[in-house]
């Protein structure tokens, strides 16, 4: 570029050249960032294909294991719907009255009764203490108590209607109030025969105590005997009159 060149040192022309360069740069960037043009559908990404296949596989295995007897049996190759297998499958022919096992009362094992009684005992433990030893002078002990280990009838009555006034337990005198746990007015507890039987079975078995379990039927019998006749808490004298 000579000194005579009219373009030389012309700021406008230099500016124009510079902006041309900028425009080209910007276009180059835009072109580079455009996705490749493609026709039709793009294939599913591999990881998604793998994920969906795994889900289908897991669901199939789950269904085979939880189909409640629908379809051929894996073991015998025969389609056999046993009652137990089909328990969770809707069956319009199912009639609870004639189904196997109908009418059988659910019996708890001795261990289950004790476990239930132990849970219920949490209510008693606030007074009689978790150790069953009571609190000297205030709450009588249940461990080794003659009232717990002795007459079933008296013990059930104590639970159903509660106890008041002076009572001697293991040679010590107490004079407090034991709340009623039966369905009596103002008891607040309203325990069923089952609950009372369970907690009594528990306290007759715990802390070295070893007396026979108390059955629900026995609680029911005593409850029916005293229901009408007995509105309030027992006293020691009344209980001692009971065989
Ligand atoms: C609010 C405190 C309290 C609760 C809760 C309570 N008791 Fe008592 N219990 C007493 C008191 C006080 C006596 C003594 C009553 C008296 O002095 O006349 C007593 C007496 C007894 C007795 C006869 C005396 C003895 O020590 O053997 C038995 C049995 C008994 N309770 C069992 C239970 C059982 C089982 C429960 C739980 C279901 C229970 N109690 C919950 C306060 C309570």
py3Dmol code that shows the C-alpha trace and the ligand (Angstrom):
import py3Dmol

protein = """\
ATOM      1  CA  UNK A   1       0.000   0.000   0.000  1.00  0.00           C
ATOM      2  CA  UNK A   2       1.587   3.243  -1.238  1.00  0.00           C
ATOM      3  CA  UNK A   3       1.184   6.642   0.241  1.00  0.00           C
ATOM      4  CA  UNK A   4      -0.915   7.583  -2.770  1.00  0.00           C
ATOM      5  CA  UNK A   5      -3.365   4.812  -2.241  1.00  0.00           C
ATOM      6  CA  UNK A   6      -6.704   6.537  -1.538  1.00  0.00           C
ATOM      7  CA  UNK A   7      -7.718   3.724   0.750  1.00  0.00           C
ATOM      8  CA  UNK A   8      -4.672   4.172   2.908  1.00  0.00           C
ATOM      9  CA  UNK A   9      -5.376   5.658   6.311  1.00  0.00           C
ATOM     10  CA  UNK A  10      -9.037   5.911   5.578  1.00  0.00           C
ATOM     11  CA  UNK A  11     -10.581   5.003   8.916  1.00  0.00           C
ATOM     12  CA  UNK A  12     -14.038   4.236   7.449  1.00  0.00           C
ATOM     13  CA  UNK A  13     -12.693   1.618   5.097  1.00  0.00           C
ATOM     14  CA  UNK A  14     -10.601   0.016   7.823  1.00  0.00           C
ATOM     15  CA  UNK A  15     -13.658  -0.155  10.049  1.00  0.00           C
ATOM     16  CA  UNK A  16     -15.732  -1.795   7.347  1.00  0.00           C
ATOM     17  CA  UNK A  17     -13.057  -4.423   6.791  1.00  0.00           C
ATOM     18  CA  UNK A  18     -12.911  -5.141  10.492  1.00  0.00           C
ATOM     19  CA  UNK A  19     -16.680  -5.603  10.799  1.00  0.00           C
ATOM     20  CA  UNK A  20     -16.640  -7.929   7.759  1.00  0.00           C
ATOM     21  CA  UNK A  21     -14.213 -10.081   9.631  1.00  0.00           C
ATOM     22  CA  UNK A  22     -16.454 -10.065  12.710  1.00  0.00           C
ATOM     23  CA  UNK A  23     -19.477 -11.073  10.710  1.00  0.00           C
ATOM     24  CA  UNK A  24     -17.603 -13.976   9.203  1.00  0.00           C
ATOM     25  CA  UNK A  25     -16.427 -15.089  12.607  1.00  0.00           C
ATOM     26  CA  UNK A  26     -19.931 -15.011  14.050  1.00  0.00           C
ATOM     27  CA  UNK A  27     -21.286 -16.967  11.092  1.00  0.00           C
ATOM     28  CA  UNK A  28     -18.574 -19.537  11.431  1.00  0.00           C
ATOM     29  CA  UNK A  29     -19.579 -20.083  15.063  1.00  0.00           C
ATOM     30  CA  UNK A  30     -23.247 -20.348  14.182  1.00  0.00           C
ATOM     31  CA  UNK A  31     -22.555 -22.836  11.421  1.00  0.00           C
ATOM     32  CA  UNK A  32     -20.433 -24.999  13.653  1.00  0.00           C
ATOM     33  CA  UNK A  33     -23.059 -25.220  16.380  1.00  0.00           C
ATOM     34  CA  UNK A  34     -25.934 -26.277  14.147  1.00  0.00           C
ATOM     35  CA  UNK A  35     -26.837 -29.944  14.412  1.00  0.00           C
ATOM     36  CA  UNK A  36     -26.235 -32.129  11.426  1.00  0.00           C
ATOM     37  CA  UNK A  37     -29.375 -32.192   9.346  1.00  0.00           C
ATOM     38  CA  UNK A  38     -30.954 -35.637   9.504  1.00  0.00           C
ATOM     39  CA  UNK A  39     -34.048 -37.254   7.986  1.00  0.00           C
ATOM     40  CA  UNK A  40     -36.521 -39.620   9.624  1.00  0.00           C
ATOM     41  CA  UNK A  41     -36.250 -40.830  13.269  1.00  0.00           C
ATOM     42  CA  UNK A  42     -33.106 -41.007  15.280  1.00  0.00           C
ATOM     43  CA  UNK A  43     -32.457 -44.373  16.957  1.00  0.00           C
ATOM     44  CA  UNK A  44     -33.146 -44.842  20.717  1.00  0.00           C
ATOM     45  CA  UNK A  45     -30.063 -44.172  22.830  1.00  0.00           C
ATOM     46  CA  UNK A  46     -28.453 -47.426  23.920  1.00  0.00           C
ATOM     47  CA  UNK A  47     -28.701 -46.750  27.643  1.00  0.00           C
ATOM     48  CA  UNK A  48     -32.452 -46.157  27.336  1.00  0.00           C
ATOM     49  CA  UNK A  49     -32.907 -49.342  25.358  1.00  0.00           C
ATOM     50  CA  UNK A  50     -31.021 -51.248  28.048  1.00  0.00           C
ATOM     51  CA  UNK A  51     -33.036 -49.638  30.840  1.00  0.00           C
ATOM     52  CA  UNK A  52     -36.412 -50.405  29.266  1.00  0.00           C
ATOM     53  CA  UNK A  53     -35.388 -54.005  28.503  1.00  0.00           C
ATOM     54  CA  UNK A  54     -34.280 -54.472  32.109  1.00  0.00           C
ATOM     55  CA  UNK A  55     -37.625 -53.131  33.381  1.00  0.00           C
ATOM     56  CA  UNK A  56     -39.597 -55.502  31.156  1.00  0.00           C
ATOM     57  CA  UNK A  57     -37.470 -58.419  32.311  1.00  0.00           C
ATOM     58  CA  UNK A  58     -37.828 -57.582  36.019  1.00  0.00           C
ATOM     59  CA  UNK A  59     -41.597 -57.122  35.711  1.00  0.00           C
ATOM     60  CA  UNK A  60     -41.928 -60.508  33.960  1.00  0.00           C
ATOM     61  CA  UNK A  61     -39.995 -62.284  36.689  1.00  0.00           C
ATOM     62  CA  UNK A  62     -42.017 -60.471  39.369  1.00  0.00           C
ATOM     63  CA  UNK A  63     -45.280 -61.449  37.734  1.00  0.00           C
ATOM     64  CA  UNK A  64     -44.334 -65.113  37.423  1.00  0.00           C
ATOM     65  CA  UNK A  65     -43.491 -65.191  41.117  1.00  0.00           C
ATOM     66  CA  UNK A  66     -46.611 -63.316  42.258  1.00  0.00           C
ATOM     67  CA  UNK A  67     -49.282 -64.470  39.880  1.00  0.00           C
ATOM     68  CA  UNK A  68     -51.223 -66.317  42.567  1.00  0.00           C
ATOM     69  CA  UNK A  69     -51.408 -69.585  40.665  1.00  0.00           C
ATOM     70  CA  UNK A  70     -52.598 -68.164  37.322  1.00  0.00           C
ATOM     71  CA  UNK A  71     -51.188 -70.109  34.403  1.00  0.00           C
ATOM     72  CA  UNK A  72     -49.141 -73.291  34.412  1.00  0.00           C
ATOM     73  CA  UNK A  73     -47.287 -74.161  37.555  1.00  0.00           C
ATOM     74  CA  UNK A  74     -43.527 -73.772  37.342  1.00  0.00           C
ATOM     75  CA  UNK A  75     -42.984 -76.895  39.396  1.00  0.00           C
ATOM     76  CA  UNK A  76     -45.348 -79.474  37.973  1.00  0.00           C
ATOM     77  CA  UNK A  77     -46.143 -78.020  34.580  1.00  0.00           C
ATOM     78  CA  UNK A  78     -49.831 -78.359  35.454  1.00  0.00           C
ATOM     79  CA  UNK A  79     -52.174 -75.443  36.012  1.00  0.00           C
ATOM     80  CA  UNK A  80     -53.155 -75.943  39.621  1.00  0.00           C
ATOM     81  CA  UNK A  81     -54.868 -73.213  41.614  1.00  0.00           C
ATOM     82  CA  UNK A  82     -54.494 -74.118  45.270  1.00  0.00           C
ATOM     83  CA  UNK A  83     -56.505 -72.030  47.721  1.00  0.00           C
ATOM     84  CA  UNK A  84     -53.383 -70.632  49.332  1.00  0.00           C
ATOM     85  CA  UNK A  85     -51.731 -69.647  46.074  1.00  0.00           C
ATOM     86  CA  UNK A  86     -54.891 -68.028  44.772  1.00  0.00           C
ATOM     87  CA  UNK A  87     -55.670 -66.164  47.990  1.00  0.00           C
ATOM     88  CA  UNK A  88     -55.008 -62.783  46.427  1.00  0.00           C
ATOM     89  CA  UNK A  89     -56.613 -63.446  43.056  1.00  0.00           C
ATOM     90  CA  UNK A  90     -60.211 -62.494  42.381  1.00  0.00           C
ATOM     91  CA  UNK A  91     -62.325 -65.572  41.792  1.00  0.00           C
ATOM     92  CA  UNK A  92     -66.079 -65.271  41.333  1.00  0.00           C
ATOM     93  CA  UNK A  93     -66.574 -68.887  42.459  1.00  0.00           C
ATOM     94  CA  UNK A  94     -64.921 -68.160  45.811  1.00  0.00           C
ATOM     95  CA  UNK A  95     -67.309 -68.423  48.761  1.00  0.00           C
ATOM     96  CA  UNK A  96     -65.820 -67.601  52.173  1.00  0.00           C
ATOM     97  CA  UNK A  97     -68.347 -69.874  53.914  1.00  0.00           C
ATOM     98  CA  UNK A  98     -67.254 -73.011  52.068  1.00  0.00           C
ATOM     99  CA  UNK A  99     -63.603 -72.148  51.423  1.00  0.00           C
ATOM    100  CA  UNK A 100     -61.028 -74.372  53.134  1.00  0.00           C
ATOM    101  CA  UNK A 101     -60.222 -73.001  56.567  1.00  0.00           C
ATOM    102  CA  UNK A 102     -63.485 -71.082  56.857  1.00  0.00           C
ATOM    103  CA  UNK A 103     -64.993 -70.832  60.316  1.00  0.00           C
ATOM    104  CA  UNK A 104     -61.745 -71.662  62.087  1.00  0.00           C
ATOM    105  CA  UNK A 105     -61.075 -69.168  64.887  1.00  0.00           C
ATOM    106  CA  UNK A 106     -57.606 -67.720  64.739  1.00  0.00           C
ATOM    107  CA  UNK A 107     -55.831 -69.146  67.774  1.00  0.00           C
ATOM    108  CA  UNK A 108     -52.740 -67.381  69.082  1.00  0.00           C
ATOM    109  CA  UNK A 109     -49.779 -69.464  70.133  1.00  0.00           C
ATOM    110  CA  UNK A 110     -48.702 -69.161  73.804  1.00  0.00           C
ATOM    111  CA  UNK A 111     -45.750 -67.070  72.616  1.00  0.00           C
ATOM    112  CA  UNK A 112     -48.054 -64.674  70.768  1.00  0.00           C
ATOM    113  CA  UNK A 113     -50.298 -64.342  73.827  1.00  0.00           C
ATOM    114  CA  UNK A 114     -47.281 -63.477  75.993  1.00  0.00           C
ATOM    115  CA  UNK A 115     -45.994 -61.004  73.396  1.00  0.00           C
ATOM    116  CA  UNK A 116     -49.402 -59.332  73.296  1.00  0.00           C
ATOM    117  CA  UNK A 117     -49.572 -59.280  77.104  1.00  0.00           C
ATOM    118  CA  UNK A 118     -46.115 -57.764  77.315  1.00  0.00           C
ATOM    119  CA  UNK A 119     -47.166 -54.884  75.062  1.00  0.00           C
ATOM    120  CA  UNK A 120     -50.337 -54.312  77.066  1.00  0.00           C
ATOM    121  CA  UNK A 121     -48.350 -54.355  80.310  1.00  0.00           C
ATOM    122  CA  UNK A 122     -46.776 -51.017  79.310  1.00  0.00           C
ATOM    123  CA  UNK A 123     -50.005 -49.445  80.636  1.00  0.00           C
ATOM    124  CA  UNK A 124     -49.655 -51.171  84.007  1.00  0.00           C
ATOM    125  CA  UNK A 125     -45.926 -50.452  84.194  1.00  0.00           C
ATOM    126  CA  UNK A 126     -46.472 -46.748  84.878  1.00  0.00           C
ATOM    127  CA  UNK A 127     -47.679 -47.794  88.335  1.00  0.00           C
ATOM    128  CA  UNK A 128     -46.484 -51.350  88.936  1.00  0.00           C
ATOM    129  CA  UNK A 129     -43.110 -50.626  87.231  1.00  0.00           C
ATOM    130  CA  UNK A 130     -41.523 -52.554  84.356  1.00  0.00           C
ATOM    131  CA  UNK A 131     -39.884 -54.852  86.902  1.00  0.00           C
ATOM    132  CA  UNK A 132     -43.273 -55.721  88.443  1.00  0.00           C
ATOM    133  CA  UNK A 133     -41.978 -54.694  91.856  1.00  0.00           C
ATOM    134  CA  UNK A 134     -44.306 -51.721  92.315  1.00  0.00           C
ATOM    135  CA  UNK A 135     -43.335 -48.681  94.368  1.00  0.00           C
ATOM    136  CA  UNK A 136     -42.930 -49.165  98.093  1.00  0.00           C
ATOM    137  CA  UNK A 137     -45.924 -47.795  99.990  1.00  0.00           C
ATOM    138  CA  UNK A 138     -47.762 -46.624  96.825  1.00  0.00           C
ATOM    139  CA  UNK A 139     -48.116 -49.318  94.176  1.00  0.00           C
ATOM    140  CA  UNK A 140     -48.105 -52.978  95.248  1.00  0.00           C
ATOM    141  CA  UNK A 141     -45.813 -55.472  93.497  1.00  0.00           C
ATOM    142  CA  UNK A 142     -47.106 -57.984  90.941  1.00  0.00           C
ATOM    143  CA  UNK A 143     -43.980 -60.147  91.084  1.00  0.00           C
ATOM    144  CA  UNK A 144     -44.664 -62.993  93.569  1.00  0.00           C
ATOM    145  CA  UNK A 145     -47.940 -61.317  94.632  1.00  0.00           C
ATOM    146  CA  UNK A 146     -50.442 -63.747  96.105  1.00  0.00           C
ATOM    147  CA  UNK A 147     -53.206 -61.840  94.252  1.00  0.00           C
ATOM    148  CA  UNK A 148     -51.515 -62.464  90.900  1.00  0.00           C
ATOM    149  CA  UNK A 149     -50.556 -66.093  91.518  1.00  0.00           C
ATOM    150  CA  UNK A 150     -53.699 -67.089  93.447  1.00  0.00           C
ATOM    151  CA  UNK A 151     -57.396 -67.247  92.534  1.00  0.00           C
ATOM    152  CA  UNK A 152     -58.074 -66.556  88.858  1.00  0.00           C
ATOM    153  CA  UNK A 153     -61.556 -65.275  89.688  1.00  0.00           C
ATOM    154  CA  UNK A 154     -60.259 -62.622  92.080  1.00  0.00           C
ATOM    155  CA  UNK A 155     -57.480 -61.527  89.731  1.00  0.00           C
ATOM    156  CA  UNK A 156     -59.883 -61.127  86.792  1.00  0.00           C
ATOM    157  CA  UNK A 157     -62.282 -59.165  89.019  1.00  0.00           C
ATOM    158  CA  UNK A 158     -59.460 -56.793  90.056  1.00  0.00           C
ATOM    159  CA  UNK A 159     -58.721 -56.055  86.397  1.00  0.00           C
ATOM    160  CA  UNK A 160     -62.352 -55.726  85.303  1.00  0.00           C
ATOM    161  CA  UNK A 161     -63.521 -53.341  88.027  1.00  0.00           C
ATOM    162  CA  UNK A 162     -60.410 -52.049  89.768  1.00  0.00           C
ATOM    163  CA  UNK A 163     -59.628 -51.968  93.460  1.00  0.00           C
ATOM    164  CA  UNK A 164     -59.809 -49.440  96.305  1.00  0.00           C
ATOM    165  CA  UNK A 165     -59.176 -49.227 100.013  1.00  0.00           C
ATOM    166  CA  UNK A 166     -56.659 -51.060 102.120  1.00  0.00           C
ATOM    167  CA  UNK A 167     -55.118 -54.206 100.721  1.00  0.00           C
ATOM    168  CA  UNK A 168     -52.275 -56.411 101.957  1.00  0.00           C
ATOM    169  CA  UNK A 169     -49.797 -57.661  99.364  1.00  0.00           C
ATOM    170  CA  UNK A 170     -46.830 -59.822 100.392  1.00  0.00           C
ATOM    171  CA  UNK A 171     -47.287 -58.705 103.991  1.00  0.00           C
ATOM    172  CA  UNK A 172     -47.283 -54.946 103.235  1.00  0.00           C
ATOM    173  CA  UNK A 173     -50.317 -52.695 103.397  1.00  0.00           C
ATOM    174  CA  UNK A 174     -51.335 -50.405 100.522  1.00  0.00           C
ATOM    175  CA  UNK A 175     -54.232 -47.999 100.276  1.00  0.00           C
ATOM    176  CA  UNK A 176     -54.567 -46.620  96.777  1.00  0.00           C
ATOM    177  CA  UNK A 177     -56.771 -46.899  93.743  1.00  0.00           C
ATOM    178  CA  UNK A 178     -56.348 -49.438  90.993  1.00  0.00           C
ATOM    179  CA  UNK A 179     -58.261 -48.327  87.857  1.00  0.00           C
ATOM    180  CA  UNK A 180     -60.856 -50.607  86.203  1.00  0.00           C
ATOM    181  CA  UNK A 181     -59.856 -52.046  82.824  1.00  0.00           C
ATOM    182  CA  UNK A 182     -63.188 -53.694  81.968  1.00  0.00           C
ATOM    183  CA  UNK A 183     -66.021 -52.062  80.099  1.00  0.00           C
ATOM    184  CA  UNK A 184     -67.401 -50.211  83.086  1.00  0.00           C
ATOM    185  CA  UNK A 185     -68.604 -46.607  83.217  1.00  0.00           C
ATOM    186  CA  UNK A 186     -65.786 -44.087  83.719  1.00  0.00           C
ATOM    187  CA  UNK A 187     -63.075 -46.742  83.419  1.00  0.00           C
ATOM    188  CA  UNK A 188     -61.454 -45.096  80.418  1.00  0.00           C
ATOM    189  CA  UNK A 189     -59.848 -48.357  79.383  1.00  0.00           C
ATOM    190  CA  UNK A 190     -62.650 -50.666  78.159  1.00  0.00           C
ATOM    191  CA  UNK A 191     -60.323 -53.558  77.449  1.00  0.00           C
ATOM    192  CA  UNK A 192     -61.687 -56.639  75.680  1.00  0.00           C
ATOM    193  CA  UNK A 193     -61.666 -60.122  77.226  1.00  0.00           C
ATOM    194  CA  UNK A 194     -58.697 -60.938  74.984  1.00  0.00           C
ATOM    195  CA  UNK A 195     -56.610 -58.025  76.213  1.00  0.00           C
ATOM    196  CA  UNK A 196     -57.340 -58.752  79.863  1.00  0.00           C
ATOM    197  CA  UNK A 197     -56.559 -62.447  79.389  1.00  0.00           C
ATOM    198  CA  UNK A 198     -53.284 -61.608  77.625  1.00  0.00           C
ATOM    199  CA  UNK A 199     -51.987 -59.136  80.197  1.00  0.00           C
ATOM    200  CA  UNK A 200     -52.934 -61.433  83.099  1.00  0.00           C
ATOM    201  CA  UNK A 201     -51.268 -64.407  81.407  1.00  0.00           C
ATOM    202  CA  UNK A 202     -48.195 -62.231  81.010  1.00  0.00           C
ATOM    203  CA  UNK A 203     -47.973 -61.091  84.653  1.00  0.00           C
ATOM    204  CA  UNK A 204     -48.523 -64.677  85.844  1.00  0.00           C
ATOM    205  CA  UNK A 205     -45.542 -65.760  83.737  1.00  0.00           C
ATOM    206  CA  UNK A 206     -43.064 -62.885  84.146  1.00  0.00           C
ATOM    207  CA  UNK A 207     -40.496 -62.018  86.878  1.00  0.00           C
ATOM    208  CA  UNK A 208     -40.235 -65.591  88.096  1.00  0.00           C
ATOM    209  CA  UNK A 209     -44.026 -65.938  88.415  1.00  0.00           C
ATOM    210  CA  UNK A 210     -45.236 -69.305  87.150  1.00  0.00           C
ATOM    211  CA  UNK A 211     -49.025 -69.617  87.346  1.00  0.00           C
ATOM    212  CA  UNK A 212     -51.351 -71.063  84.688  1.00  0.00           C
ATOM    213  CA  UNK A 213     -52.440 -68.806  81.797  1.00  0.00           C
ATOM    214  CA  UNK A 214     -55.789 -66.988  82.007  1.00  0.00           C
ATOM    215  CA  UNK A 215     -58.059 -67.759  79.055  1.00  0.00           C
ATOM    216  CA  UNK A 216     -60.300 -65.337  77.201  1.00  0.00           C
ATOM    217  CA  UNK A 217     -63.234 -67.651  77.943  1.00  0.00           C
ATOM    218  CA  UNK A 218     -62.598 -67.359  81.700  1.00  0.00           C
ATOM    219  CA  UNK A 219     -62.489 -63.542  81.520  1.00  0.00           C
ATOM    220  CA  UNK A 220     -65.727 -63.589  79.522  1.00  0.00           C
ATOM    221  CA  UNK A 221     -67.366 -65.834  82.119  1.00  0.00           C
ATOM    222  CA  UNK A 222     -66.374 -63.595  85.045  1.00  0.00           C
ATOM    223  CA  UNK A 223     -67.314 -60.439  83.161  1.00  0.00           C
ATOM    224  CA  UNK A 224     -70.810 -61.836  82.568  1.00  0.00           C
ATOM    225  CA  UNK A 225     -71.109 -62.832  86.234  1.00  0.00           C
ATOM    226  CA  UNK A 226     -70.196 -59.428  87.652  1.00  0.00           C
ATOM    227  CA  UNK A 227     -71.399 -57.064  84.901  1.00  0.00           C
ATOM    228  CA  UNK A 228     -74.795 -56.201  86.324  1.00  0.00           C
ATOM    229  CA  UNK A 229     -74.045 -56.735  90.003  1.00  0.00           C
ATOM    230  CA  UNK A 230     -70.841 -54.737  90.292  1.00  0.00           C
ATOM    231  CA  UNK A 231     -70.744 -51.029  89.479  1.00  0.00           C
ATOM    232  CA  UNK A 232     -67.597 -49.826  91.296  1.00  0.00           C
ATOM    233  CA  UNK A 233     -64.115 -50.829  92.436  1.00  0.00           C
ATOM    234  CA  UNK A 234     -63.717 -53.907  94.623  1.00  0.00           C
ATOM    235  CA  UNK A 235     -62.471 -53.859  98.171  1.00  0.00           C
ATOM    236  CA  UNK A 236     -60.171 -56.451  99.657  1.00  0.00           C
ATOM    237  CA  UNK A 237     -62.949 -57.867 101.864  1.00  0.00           C
ATOM    238  CA  UNK A 238     -65.271 -58.344  98.881  1.00  0.00           C
ATOM    239  CA  UNK A 239     -62.564 -60.117  96.916  1.00  0.00           C
ATOM    240  CA  UNK A 240     -61.652 -62.414  99.766  1.00  0.00           C
ATOM    241  CA  UNK A 241     -65.283 -63.552  99.848  1.00  0.00           C
ATOM    242  CA  UNK A 242     -64.825 -64.781  96.245  1.00  0.00           C
ATOM    243  CA  UNK A 243     -63.476 -68.345  96.034  1.00  0.00           C
TER     244      UNK A 243
END
"""
ligand_1 = """\
43
LIG
C -52.758 -45.805 88.062
C -51.885 -46.806 88.631
C -52.164 -48.245 88.296
C -52.247 -48.840 87.072
C -52.125 -48.174 85.697
C -52.458 -50.241 87.309
N -52.503 -50.489 88.628
Fe -52.758 -52.283 89.508
N -52.872 -51.406 91.344
C -52.669 -50.070 91.593
C -52.873 -49.799 92.991
C -52.730 -48.448 93.675
C -53.200 -51.029 93.571
C -53.572 -51.258 95.026
C -55.012 -50.817 95.231
C -55.403 -50.652 96.698
O -54.564 -50.206 97.461
O -56.571 -50.934 97.002
C -53.160 -52.014 92.493
C -53.391 -53.372 92.689
C -53.245 -54.332 91.722
C -53.315 -55.763 91.943
C -53.585 -56.473 93.247
C -52.433 -56.294 94.206
C -51.125 -56.876 93.721
O -50.130 -56.133 93.736
O -51.079 -58.048 93.315
C -53.082 -56.351 90.738
C -53.062 -57.831 90.444
C -52.899 -55.298 89.757
N -52.988 -54.091 90.381
C -52.642 -55.526 88.424
C -52.568 -54.508 87.479
C -52.453 -54.739 86.064
C -52.334 -56.092 85.383
C -52.448 -53.514 85.467
C -52.409 -53.196 83.985
C -53.405 -53.796 83.170
C -52.540 -52.530 86.523
N -52.621 -53.157 87.713
C -52.527 -51.164 86.300
C -52.341 -49.110 90.658
C -52.358 -49.298 89.280
"""
view = py3Dmol.view(width=600, height=400)
view.addModel(protein, "pdb")
view.setStyle({"model": 0}, {"cartoon": {"style": "trace"}})
view.addModel(ligand_1, "xyz")
view.setStyle({"model": 1}, {"stick": {}})
view.zoomTo()
view.show()
